[in-house]
């Protein structure tokens, strides 16, 4: 008997200087952020903004744990208020 619910095909997220995690299921966030960082470097970006939302800070901490162990990250911090404040992290990549 065929699978009633086949595994969904992976989809490509366009690589831009902003990644909004609001549409990503929590179970997939770590992998998405890791892959995004790899692809953003390949695309030549030096500054990124990852939008994780304010909430209680769980997603923010997950993003920052990934950033802390990723080579090529020069700096990361809360975005300025007009760019999301504590709901987003700005990242500077090494050239």
Secondary structure, 3 states (H helix, E strand, C coil): CCCCCCCCCCCCCCCCCEEEHHHCCHHHHHHHHHHHHHHHHHCCCCEEEEECCCCCCHHHHHHHHHHHCCCCEEEEEECCHHHCHHHEEEEEECC
